[in-house]
Amino acid sequence: RRLWTGEMHCTSRASQGHHCYKRIMSSTNTKRGKIILFGDSITQMSFSAADCGWGAWIADRYQRRADVLNRGFSGYNSDWFLKFAATDEGQADLFDHDNVKIVTVFFGANDASDLELNPRHHVPLERYKSNMKEIASLARGNFGEDVNIIFIAPPPVCHDARLRFQKDKYKDKATGKLERTLELSGQYAKALTEVAKELELPCLDVWTKMQDSSSSTKPWQEYLSDGLHLSAAGNKFVGEALIDLIDDLLPELAVTPCTYTGNINSSSRSSISMRRIAPWHDEIDHSNPEKSFRNLSLA
């Protein structure tokens, strides 16, 4: 797909020998790629500066290569997300984007609410699975069959922390009953891994990985701020795990830092298909900078 980005733009200064700029035809392969994050509050808060959001980890890794768009909706389950997606506003907000390379789909924390204690958020397990398939289908239908979709399973639930949160928030009105549990979140995480396997798509199983002592450097409960949402440590855990998954399963989209410095913002880093935008500063010949900008189609 190619799109016209404008027309000739000249100023009086141009007629006096200064530059006359022309906006030209540009194709998606010369534009910055996009990574879109679909999900609930765990995604909406993934840009949090205070909590070192996992979405910010992804944006950091893809500096100058991809814009990371946060499309997380606090309090939403997969039913409500699909209702929004069916509206004109939802279509424009979620899908009116080109050159999308990766889509993450991170639902389940609300869907897995107990039917009796929280019917407002509860989504039956089989419908949750169907919804995940529909979201993947929408992503492919709008972004193309080659878009890379990554499912992310809900995190575990820490019962003690949820009860403390409930008491702190509701005081004497706290019920002492858990409308989200470790068992329920585990059922939805398992269901999502089954959907991913059926669709042959990668899945970051946060529920399992967080509780795996070989994958964690601290007790998994410390990865949660209130027993459900991610703490700063939890965001770091998810961000690093997602980057590792991309490196392992989608190597053409991985960004390799400099072997010696770990730097990701100079010519020493590389990526097979996530091209950088504009020459790196250390690629520019200061004595003749124009020649560094003559051909911007190189990766």
N, C-alpha and C positions, 0 to 999 in steps of 0.2 A: 504494500500500500504506500502510495506517495501522496503528499499533500502540499498544497501551495501555501507558503508561509507569508506572502505579502507581495508588495510591488516595489518599484524603484523609489528610493527615498533620497532626495538631494536637497541640499541647503545652499544658501547664498555663499557659504564658505566654500562649498564644492566648486562653484564657478570661479572662485579665486585661487584655484589650484589645490584645494584640500580634497580629502577623500570623498567620493560619491559612493555610498553604500547601496548595494542591491540585495534584497532578500531573495533567495533563490529556492528552487525546488529542492526539497529535502526528503529523504526516505527514512523509514524507521531504523534502518541499520546504521544511520549516522546520528541517531538520537540516543540520549541517555536511556538505558533500560529501566524497567520498573519492577519492583518487588512489592506485592500487595499482601497485607496481613488481614485475613478475615477472622473474626472471633468475638468473644464477649468481653467482660471487664479485664480479664487477664491479658487480652490483646490491647484493649483501649489504654491500659496503664503501662503498656510495654515501651512507651517513650518517656516514662517518668525519669526525670533527672535525679530526684531524691532517692529512688529505688533502683537506679542503674538498669533501667528497663531492657528486657531482652530484645525488643525491636530496635533499640538504640545500638545494641551490639551488632545487629545485622547492618544497620545504616553505617556504622563505623567501618565494618569490613568492606563495604561496597562504595566507599568514598570515590567520587568522580566516575563511577561506573553505573550506578543505579540509584534512582530515587525510591526510597522505601515509603509506601503509603499505608498509613494506619487506618484500617476500617474495622476497628473493634467497637462494640456497642455494649456498654455496661448494663448488666442485668438481663441481657437477651439470651434466649435459648435458640436452638436451631430453627424451631418453628417461626419465631418472630423475625429472625434474620431473613428467612425465605419470603415472609409476607412483605417485608420492606423491599426485598429484591424485586418483587413483582410490581412495584409502583414506578412511576416515571422518575421520581426523585431517587429512588433506590437504584434504578437502572443507570442513571447518570452518575451517581456517586460511586457505585461499586464497579461498574463495567465500562464506563466511557473512557477507556485508557488504551493506548497502543504501546507496542514494544514491551509487553509484560513478559518477564522471564520466569518468575517464580510466584506462586500463590500459596500461602500457608492457610490452613483451615483448622482452627483451634476452638472447638466447641465441646461441651460435655459437662462442665462444672455446674451449670444451672440445669441442664437437661436431666442430670442424675439426681435431682432433688427427690426426696421421699414423696410418694403420691399423696399420702394422707396428711403429712405435716406441711407440705409445700406444693399443693396442686397447681398453684399459679405458674411455677417454673417447670414442673415435671413434664418430660416428654417420654412416652413409652419407648422402651428399648428398640423395638423393631422400627418404629417411626424415626427414631434418631438415626438408625443405620440408613434408612431410606433417604432421610434429609441429607446425610453426608454424601450419598451418591448423587443427589440432585445438585448440591453445591458444586461438586466436582464437574458435573455435566454442564452447569452454567458457566463455570470458569473456562472450560474447553470451548463451549459454544461462542463465548464472547471474546476470548483471547487467542483462540486457535488451538488446534489439536496438539501442537507441539509445546504448549505451555507446561511448565513443570509444577505439579501440585504436590504439596507436602502436607499430610495430615499430622496434627499434634494432639495426642491424647491428653485428657484432663489430668491434673496432678493428684496425688493422694490427699486425703483429708485427715488432719490431726484433730482428734476428738477433744482432747483437753484444751487445745487452743481455741477451738470453736465455742466451747462452753464458756471459757473465760471472756471471749469476745461478746457472746450473747449477754452475759451478766453485766459486763461493762457498758454495753449499749442500751439494754432494756431495763437494767436495775431490777426492781421488784417484779417487773412483768416478765422477766426471763422464765421460759418454760422448763429449762433444763433438759429439753429433748432435742435430739440432733436431726435436723431435716436434711443434712448432707452427711454422709458417712464414708469411711474408707472402703467398706464393702460395695456400696452403690457406685462410687466413682470408679472402682476397679472393674465392675461389670461393664460400664460404658467405655472404659479404656480398652478392655478386651474386645468389645463389639467393634470399636473403631479399627483395631488391628486386623480384625477379620474383614472389614470392608476394604481396607487398604490392600490386603492380600488378594481379595477378589478382583479389585480394579488394577492390580499390579502397580500400586503407587507406594512411595516410601511413607513411613509413619514413624514419628518420634514418640515413642511410648514413655511419656514423662512419668506416668504412674509407676511403672515398673522400674525404670532407670533411676529415679530418685531414691527408691527404697533399696536399690542394689548397692551394697556396701563397697563393692569393687569399683563402682562408678562415682561414688560420693566421697568427699573429703571430710564430711561432718554429718551428724545425725540429720536424717531427712526432714525432721520436724523444723529444723532451723531454716529450711528453704521456704517456709510459709510465714507470712506476717500475721495472719489471723486464723491460721488453720486451713485456709482455703486459697487465698491470694498469695502471690509470690513476694518474698522479701527481697532485699538487695542481693543476698546470696543466692536465692532461688532464681532471680532474673539472670544472674551471671551463669548459673548452672544451665538454664534453658538456652540462653544465647550461645554459649560455648558448645552445647550438645547439638544445636541446630547447625552451627557452622561445621562441626565435625561430620554430621550427616551429609551435608552438601558436598563436603570434600570427598567423602567416601563413595556416595551413591550418584552424585551429579558432578563429577570432576571437571566437566567442561565449563561449569558455572562457578567453580571455585576460584578464589583469589589467593594466590600464593605469596605470602610476605617474603621480604628479603631474607635469604638464608642466614646472613651474618648479623643483621640488626633487628630483624623482626618488623621493619618498617613497611607500612602499607600505602604510603602516599608519595612514592617516588618511582623512578623508572626501574628500580630494583625489584619491584613486585610484578606479577604477571597473572593473566587469566586467558584461557583458551577462547572463550566466546563472549565474555563480559568486557567489551572494549572500554578503554578509558576515554574520557572527554578532554580534548585539548592536550598539547604536549606537557609532559612533566617539566617542572622548572629546571631540572638538571639536564634536560634534552635541548634547551634553548641556547643557541649561540648568541651570547650577549653582543658580539661585534656585528652580527648580521641576523637579528631576530626574525626578519621577514621570512627567511628560508625555512624556519622551523614551523611555519604555519601554512606553507604552500599546499601540503597534502595532508588533510585531516582524516583521511579514510583508513589510515593505518591503525591497527589495534595497539 
